[in-house]
Amino acid sequence: MPCSTWFYSKLVLWPLFHYILWDEATDGRIEKKNWDDYVFVNQQFADAIIEQYQPGDIVWIHDYHLLLVPHMLRQKLPSAAIGVFIHAPFPSSEIFRCLPKRVEILNGLLGANQIGFQTYSYARHFISCCTRVNGYESTPRGVDAMGSTVWVGTFPIGIDAERVERQRKAPGVLPKMDAIRKTYKGKRIIVGRDKLDLVKGVQQKLQAFEKFLSDYPDMQGEVVLIQVTSPPLVENPKLEAKIAELVAHINGTYGSLNFTPVHHYHQHIDRDEYYALLSVADIGLITSVRDGMNTTSLEYIMCQQENHGPLILSEFTGTAGSLSGAMMVNPWDYQGVAKVIYDALHLSEADKLVRHNQLHKHVLSHTAQYWAKNFISELILNVGTWDQSTPTPYLDLGVTTNRYHKANKRLLMFDYDGTLTPIRKTPGAAVPQEHMLKALTALAEDPKNIVWIISGRDQKVLEEWLGHIDDLGFSAEHGSFMRQPGSKKWVNLTESMDMGWKNDVIEIFTYYSERTQGSFIEHKRSSLTWHYRMADPEFGAFQAKECQNHLENAVLSKLPVEILVGKKNLEVRPTMVNKGEIVKRLLAQHPDVEFVACAGDDKTDEDMFRALAGQSNSQANGRREQSNTVVEPYNHDLVAETAAKIAHATLVHSLEHSPIVPHAHVNVQVNGQANGVPHDGTHLASPAPTTPAQTLSSASPRGAAGEHFSITIGHALKRTLANWHVTSPEELIRVLGILSGVIEN
């Protein structure tokens, strides 16, 4: 493994995962080199796995050195069962967001079917990071990312108890036990064995032991601390000097010519010495300030079957949640640790036996074998229920342009926010861009076109931003109001409806706004919207669910209204008022249109796609959700190097797995040979975001008439009734510019 790859793992990821931030400022060149090497090595591992992979194999990836491999594998092996276990802690989102490559790391991990952690808190931190940093929806059990649910679980690791039992009874252990007892005859022995780095808490242990000797002078001369520290992978001279200074200070203050309270051995010890030391100890003392897992505690328990010495364990170790029989301490509370040491030394034999039996039973029942079996069993179960959609094909510009120019009458319908302009934190910031206005104006001025904006915005905003385009039709507030092209008059489609429900909804929305910082209410003539985009992501989503439940119980059950769950908002509107009804109305008004295009980005726009596609498209989507697919990669630069291979692999895979349907066929070249490809487009998958000019095939949209183009904005694996996708509003605007002639193809 290249040296700089090791640097990224050990000098960037390892400190961050252990809550240690970097303190060196550089120009970024070294970090970029290290990151590039980290990506390269991950790709090498992925390629090696792909070369050896056979259908039905399970891929299990371990720890932070290979965090990008799951996604790299998913690109090439869409049906593979991939599990990841992180042996290190996982930091909270406040710490993790400091990582420059945070999005890439999370997306790399989310290529797996299942991700395991040592403790529930680490799993919760990971899910929180996916929500706060990448914006994915999540539940306590997993993360919804890129069209699939990635399961996240807690799998406390164990040890090979039978192996430890054999090794602790090895012939060389007993003589060393006798030697240690002889050396420290008449003394109570506290044992610590740690790697000498910042997170193992050796400094805190020594300071707590000094506090113990100070607070309990009767223990001076009676208790010794034997601390073994093995050298770390990265030397820390400052820490070594501090530990040496502390040891000298304690021995100088509380020692004498015939008694030394702290015996510090900064060296590796052999296995027999290690098990002998654990076996003769009266107390095992572990004071890690941050630790993914600590198998020393488990090995100590196995070695105490005769002595029954209590285990004092830091609450910040990964094993703390599993070892309830240990005596838990906060390593930063020196007085508290000192008190627990004193209590442990004075436990009755009966209490020690009860604690030991509880701990020993856990170690024997939760072995390394049990851990592996449990993880793999859960992985197989989750793979069997893995929900991953087949990708919506990327918008074929060639087909679109061809049919657009052939048509004598066209109906074009667009959502506004998230479709013609990116989503903004505040509604007022989503002003139209000049190139979008230019393309939209050119389309509206074409006498063959009927162009409508079907938005959730109110009339005032639509008029202010787009009203100067005379030939543009408008539908405001999700279908509550309409304004025909060339007219200045708005028609209220909800005029005959009772709006008395607004008072009840305002009261509920106000209640949650007062209790959710960053949220606010948007008042419209026929609807009310509660926005929480600027609130804390997790708390905002939690409050939205509570608010939705409140509305369903208090309002929906007695009033003719419905709740729209949008992107970071809840909207309440009268029933039977939605964008789909507007699409139906427009299709009825213009039955002779030869080309229909409809674009949107969120759940409210699915009503348009449903109205446009009809029942046949719903059935086609039901079929496509049952098959396998690839996901979009996280890194554009990396994908550029392998795009051709991925596209080829995707096409071959889809040819093998696409259902045969009685549609026309087109010829696609694979390895220089023409193949019949179903004309419904079920084989099409965009492995990477592409520009609108780059098309994947000349197939027509899936499950809809050829002249209908329903386009969603977002990821290819997004659950939708649309037939095509583009990945951003900018790409859609470019398509509109090409169709209108504003931009050259």
N, C-alpha and C positions, 0 to 999 in steps of 0.2 A: 504494500500500500504506500503511495507517495507520501513523503514527509508532510507536505502541506495539507494533505487530506487528514492526516492525523492531527495536525494543528487545528483544523476547523472543528473536528469532533471534540478534541480535548480542551482547546483554548477558547472556543466559542460556545458550542452546545453544552458541554459538561458544566461549565460555570453557570450558564444561564439556567439550566435545569435544576441546579442546586442553589438558586437565588443569589448568585454572585455576579454582579455586573462588571463589565470591563472598565478599566480606568486609564487605558492608553489611547491617546488621540493620534490617528494616522491620516494619510491622504486617501485611504481606501484601496490603494493598489494591492497591498498584501492581502486584504480581506477578499478582494475579487479573485485573486489567484487561488487562494485557499478554497473559495466557494466553487470555482470552476473545477478544481481537482476533486472536490467532494462530489459534484455532479458526475464527473467522469467516472470515478470509481463506482458510484452507485449504478451507473449505466453498465459498467463492466460486469458487476454482479448480476444485474437484471438480464443481460445478454447470456451469461453463463447458465442462469436458471432456465431461460427460454429454450436454450439448446438442449437441455436435459429433460425438459418437461414432457410428461405424457398425460393424456386426458385422464382425469380422475385423481391426479396427484394433488397433494396438499402442500402449499408453500407457507412456511412459518418463518417469519423474519424477526430478528431480535435486536432491540436496543437502538440507540440514537445514531449509530454509525451508518445505518442504511435506511434513513427515513424517507428517501425519495424512491426507493425500489418498488414499493407497492403500486404507485401510480404508473411507473415505467412498465411494470408487468401487466397492469390492467389494459394498457394501450395495445399490447400484443396478444394477451391471453384474456379476452373478455369474460370467459366462463370459468376461469381458474378460482379455486378456493384459496384465498390469501388471508393469513392471520399475522398480526404484529403484536409482540409483547415488549413493552418498555420497562426495562429493569430499573431505570433511574426514576427519581421523582419527576413530576410534571408541574411546572410553575403556574401560578395564577396568571390571568390575562394581563394584569398590570405589569408583571415582569416579562411575560413572553412577548408582549407587543414591542419591547425594546429591540428584538431581533430584526435586523434589516430584511432578512429573507423569510419573514414569518409566514407570509401567504404561501410561498412555495413549499415550505416545510409542512404546513398543515395539509395542503392539497396533495402533497406526496404521500402522506400517511392515509389520506382518505381514499386512496385506491384500494385499500384492503376491505375485506368483508367484515372483519372483526378486529378490534384493537383492545388489548388487555393491559391493565395496570395493577400495581401491587395493592393499592388502597382505593377506597371510594373517593377520597378527596382528590387524588391524582386524576381519576377518571372524570370527576366533576370539573376540574380545572381545564382538562382538554376540551370537553364539550363547551365550556364557557368561552374558551379561546376561539373555537370554530364559529360560535355565534357572534362574539364581539369583534373579532379580527376579520374573519372572512364573510360574516353576514349570513351564514347558513342557518336554517331552521333546525331546531334540535328538540329532543325529549330527554328525560333522565336516562333512557336506554340507548340513545344513539344520536347520529347526526344525519340529516337529509342533505346530501351533497351530490351535485352533478347527476341527478336522476336516480339515485339509489340511496338506500338507508345503510349507513355503516354502523354496526353494533359496537357499543363500547361497554366493557365489563370489568369487573374486579376479580382478579385471580391471584390470591396470595401465594407466593412461592414457598416451597418447602425444601427439605434436604433428603438425600438418600439415607434414611435412618439405618438401614441394614449395613450399609458400608461404614457409616460412622461407628456403629456398634462393633463391627469387626476391628476397625482401626484403633479404637480406644482400648481394646483388649489385646492389642499386639504385644509380643514379648518384650519389646523395648520400652513400653510405656511405664510398667510397674517400677523398674529400677529408678527411673527419673522422678516418679512420684515420691518414692522413699527419699531421694536426694533433696527434693524441695522441702519435704516435711522436716527433714533433719536440719536444713539451713535455717528454716523459719520456725523452729521448735518453740512452742508456747505462744505463738503469735496468731492472730486472726488474719487471714489472707483475703485481700480484695484484688481481683484480677481484672485487668483491662487489656484488650488487644485490638489495636486499630491501625489503619493506615494514617500516616502523618500528613493529613491535609486539613484544610480549614473546616470542612463540614463534619469531620468525625468527632469534634468536640473534646479533643484531648486537653486543650487549654482550659476549657470549662470544667473538665473533670478534676484537674489538678487544683483549680481554685476552690472548687466545692470541697475537695478533700482537706485543703488547708482550713477552710471554714469549719469543717467537722472537728479537726484537731483543736481549733481555737474554742469552739463552743462546748466541747466535751473533753476537758483536760484529763478526765479519768481514763480516757481511751488512748492517751499518749503513751507510747511504749508497748501498747497492746495490739495495735493494728498496723499492718503494712500494706501498701499499695504496690503491686507489681504491674507495671505498665510496659507492654511490649508495643513498639511502633515500627511498622514496616515502612521502608522508604517509598514515597509516592512516585508516580510516573513523571511528574514535573517537580523538580526540587523547589522548595520554598525556604531559602536560608533565613528569612525573617522569622518564620514560624518556628523553625528548628532552634534558633537562638532564643526565642521567647520561652519555648518549652524547657530548654536547658536552664535558663535563668530561673524559671518557676521551681523546677526540681531542686536546684541549688538553694533557693530561698527557703523552701519548706524544710529541707534537710538541715539547713543551717539554723533555722528557728526552732524546730521541734525535735531534732535529732541529737544524738550524743555519740561518745566514742564507741559505745557498744550497741547502738540502735540507730537504724536509718529508716525513716518512715516511708520514703518513696524509692523504689528500685526501678529505674527506667532503662530499658534495653532497646536502643534504636537499631534494630537489625532484623533480618529474617531468622525465624527459628524453625527447626525441622518438625515434622509431623508428630513424632513421639513426644517431643518437648511440649508442643502445643496442647496435645490431649492430656498430658500429665498435669500441665498448669491448670487446665479447666477442671480436671478431676479433683485436685486438692483444694480448690478455692472454697472459701466460706461465703463469698459474695461475687457474683458477676456484675460488673458495672459498665454500662454502655450509655454514653451521654452524647450521641450524635446530635448535631444541630440541624441536619438535613440528610436523610439517607433513604435511598430507594428501597433497599432490602438489607437486612443485616443477618446473615446466616450464622455469625458467631454466637448470637443469642440462642439459636436452635441447637447448635453443637454443644454449647454449655449445658443446656437442659439434658441432652443425651448423656453427658459425662457426669451428671450429678445424681445418678440413680442410687448411689450408696450414701452420699453426703447430704443430699437434699438442700443444697445451698440456695438461697433466694436469688432471683434475678432482678436487678434494678435496671430499668430500661427507659430510655428517653422516649417521650411521647411523639417525637418527630421522626422516629425510624419507621420504615415501611412495615415492619413486623408488629408494631405496637398494637394495631387494631386487632390482631389475631391472638396475641398472648395476654389474655385478660388476667392470668394468674401472676403476671409479673408486677413489680412495684413501680408504677409509672412516676416519672419525674420530668420537670421542665429544666433542662440543663443550664438555662440562664438564671434560674433561681438557686443561687449557691446555698443559701440557708435552708431552702426546702430540700435540696439534695442531701445536705449534711444531716438533716433530721431523718430522712428516709434511710440513710446508711446506718444511723444509730438504731433505728427501729428494726432494721433487718438483722443487725447483730444480736438483738435481744428477742427475736421471734422464738416462740416455743417450738419444740420438736414436732408437736402435733400440727401447728400452723404451717411449718415448713413442709411437712409431708403432704398436707392438703394442697398447698400451692404447687408443689413439684408434680404431684400426680395429675393435676389439671393441665399443667404445661406439657408434661410428658405424653399424656393422652393425645393432645393436639398435634404434637410433633409426629407421633406414630401414625395418626390418621390423615394428616395433611402433608404427605411426603412429596418429593419432587415428581415421583411417578403419578401421584394423584393429581398434582398441579397440571402436568402435561396432558393427562387423560381428560381432565375437566375442560381444559382450554380447547382441545381438539374436538371433543364431543359438542361443545357449544358452537364451535366454528362450523361443524358439519350441519348442525341443526339450523344455524342462521343462513348458511349457504342454501339449504333446501327451501327456505322461505324468503330468499333475497329478492327484493323488489327493485328491479332496474328496467327502465323503459327502453324500448328500441328507439334509436335516434330519429328525430325529425330531420329530413334531408335539408341541406343548405339550399337556399333559393337559387334555382337554376336561371341565371340571367339570360342565357340564350333562348330557352323556352319562353320565358316571360316576355322578353323583347319581341320575339317572333309573333306570339299570339296577340300582344298588345297592338302591334302595327297592323295586323290583319283585321282587327275588329273595327267595325264602323260605329259602334256605340259602346262606351265603357263606363262602368260604375266603380269609383275608387273611394274607399272609406278608411279613415285613419283615426286611431286614438291620438291623443296629444302627449300627455306626460308619460315618459318612458318609451315613447314610440317615435315621435317627431323631435323630441328633445329629451336629454337625459334627466333622470330623477334627481331632484334637488332636495336639500334638507328642509327648506321652507318653500311653500307653494309659489310665493311671489318671485322667487329667483329663477323660475323656469321660463324665462323670456325666450322668444323664438330667435334663432340665429339667422344671419343674413342669407347664407347659402340655402338654408331650408326654405325661407320665404321665396327666394328666387325660383327654386324648383316647384314649389307648390303653386305659385302664381302662373308659371308656364303651363302646368297641368290644367289648372282651372280655366285658362284662356283658350285651351283647345276646344273647339266646338263639338268634338266627338266625345268629350269627357264630361261626366257628372261627378264632381268631387265633393265629399262630405268630411267634416271633422266631427267625430262622435266621441265626445269627451265627458268626463265627470266635472269639468269646470263649469262655473256659472256663466250666464250670458255676458255680464259686464267684462269679465276677463277675456273671453273669446272675441268680443267686439274690439276691445282695446288692442289686443295683440294681432288678430287676424282679420278684423272687420274691414280693413281697407281692400281686401281681395274680393271684388264684387261678385265674381262667379263661384264663390265658395259657399256650400251649404253647411249649416251648423246644427248639431244636436247637443244641448247642454244638460248638465246634471244627470248623466246616465240615462238619457232618453225622456226627461221630463219636459224639455222644451225643444222646439224645432224652428229653424229659420231657413226658408228656401233660398237657393242661389239667386242672386240678383234682387232679393227682397231685403227690407229693413225691419220687417215685422216678425216678432216672435209669437209662436203659437204655444200656449200652455196646455200640454196634454194631461195635466193633473188638475185642471181647473175645477172639474166636477168632484174631485176627491176631497174628503175631509182631512184637514191638516191639524186637527186638534191633538193628534198624537205627539206633536213636537214638544209640547210642554213637559210631558212625562220623560221624553228622551233627553231633553236639555237638562233636566234635573239629575238624571243618571250620569250623563256625560260630565256635568259640572262636578259631581261627587268625585269621579275618577281623575278629572283634571287637577283638582285641588290636592290630590294625593299622589300624583305622578309628575314629578318635576320634568319640564321640557315638553309636556303635552299641551294641546290646545284644541279648541272647537272651531270648526269652520261652518258658518251658517250659510245655507243656500235656500232658495225659495221653496223647493220641494223636497229637500233632504237635509240631513245634518251629518257632519263627518267629524270624528274624533281622531286627531293625528297624534302619534307618539314616536315619530321618526327621530326626534331630538332627545328622547328620553333614554335612560339606560336600557340597552338592548334586551337584557334578560328580564329586568323588572317591568319594562314596557310591555313585553310579550305576555308576561304573567298577568299584568293588570288588564290587558286587552282581553284575555280569556275570561277573567273574572267579570269584566264589563259585559262581554258577550253573553255569559251565563245569566247575568242580572237582567239584561235586555230580553233574553229569550223567556225568562220566567215572568217578568213584570209587564212586558209590552207586547211581544209577539203573540202571546197566548190570547190576547183580548182585542188587539188592534190590527187592521189590515196593512201591516208593514213588514218589511224583510230587512235582514242585516247583510250587508256586503262586506266581506273580509278582504281588504285590499293590501297593498304594500305599506305596512306600518300605519294602517288606519282602519277604522270601523266606520261604515256609513249606513245610516238607516234611511230608507226610502219607501214609498208606497209599493205594495206588491204589483206585479205586472208592469212595472216601469223598469226597463233595462235596455241595454244597448242592442240586444238581440231583437227586441220588438221594433226598434228603429230600422234595423237591417231588413226585417220582413216587410215593413212598410215601404221601404225604398225599392225592394225587389218587386213588390206588387205594383208600384207606381211606374216602374220601368221594366216591363216584362220582356222587352226586345233587346236588352243589353247582350252583347256578345263576349264581353270580357269583364270579369268582376274580380277586384282585388280588395282585400281587407287586412289591415295590420293593427296589432295590439300587443300589449306586453304583460298584462296581469290577469287576475281571476275575473275581473269584471268584463274583460274582452272575450272571455270564453263563450259568453252568451252570443256574441257576434259570430264566432266560428261555428257554434252549434247551429245557429239559424242558417248560416251559409252552406255548411256541409250537409246538414240533414242527417237522417238516421243511418244512411249508408256509411258516412264517415265515422260515426260512432262505432259501428260494427268493425270497421277496418282498424280503428285504434284499439278496440278490444283485442283484436288478433295480435297487433304488433307489441302490446305490452307483455306478451307471453314469451317473447324470444330474447336472445342475448345481444349484447352490443359492446361497443367500446366507449370510453369516455374521453372528453377533451383533455388534452395535456395541460399542465400548469405552467409550462415554460416555453415561450415562443421560440427562443433561440435554440433550445434543445430539440424542439420538434422540427425546426427547419432542416436539421441534419438527417432526420430519419423519416420525413414526411412521405417520401415516395414508397418506402418499405411499408410503412403503416397503412397507407392507402391501398397498396396492393394486398396486404394481409387482410385488411377489412373487407375488400371486395371478394377475395377468395372465400373468406369465412361466410360472407352473406350469401354467396352463390350456393354454398353447401347447405345453408340453413333456411333460406327464404322459402316461404310457402309458395306452391305453384298455383297461380290464379289464371283464369282464362282471359287474359288481356293481351294486347299486342306486344311483341317483343322487339327489342333493339339489340344490336350487336355491340358487345364490349370486348375489347382486346385484353386477354389475360395471357401473359407469356407468349404473345404473338398469335394467339388463337382466338377466334371469334366464339363467343358464348352467348346463348340465349338468356337474356336477363328479363325477369318479369317487368312489364311496363308500369306496374303500380308504384314503383319506387321503394318497395320494402327493403331492398338491399342497400339503399343509400345510407351512408354514415359519414359524417364529417369528423375525422379524428382531430382536427385542429381548426380553430377559427381561421377563416379565409376572407379574402376581399370579395365583394359582390361580383367582380369580374371573373373570379375563379369558380367554376361550376363543377359538380361532381358527375353529372350524367345528363342525358337529354330525356330522362323519364318524366312523365307527368305526375302531378301531385297525387298522393296516395288517397284512394277512397273518395275522390270527388270528381266532378265533371272537369274536363280539361281546361275550360275557360275560367274556372274558379281558383283564385290564389288566396288562401288564407295564410297569413304570415305572422309568426310570433317572434318577439324580440327576446333573445336569451339563449341559453345553452341548448345544445342539440337534444339532450336527454330530459329536458323540461317536460313535465306532464301537460299535454295540451291536445286540443282538438284541431289545431292548425295543421296544414299540410306541408308547410315550409318554415324555415327559420333563418334569421340573420342574428348575429350576436350582439349588435349595438344599434342605437338610433342612427349613428353616423353611416353605417352600412346601408340602412334603409334609405336614408336621404340621398346617398350616392346612386342607388338604384332609381329613385325618382328623378334624379337629375339626368340620368342616362335615358330614361323613358321620355322625358320631356324635351330632350335635346340640349339641355343646358350644359351637360357634361358629355364629352365625347367618350365613347366606349373604347 
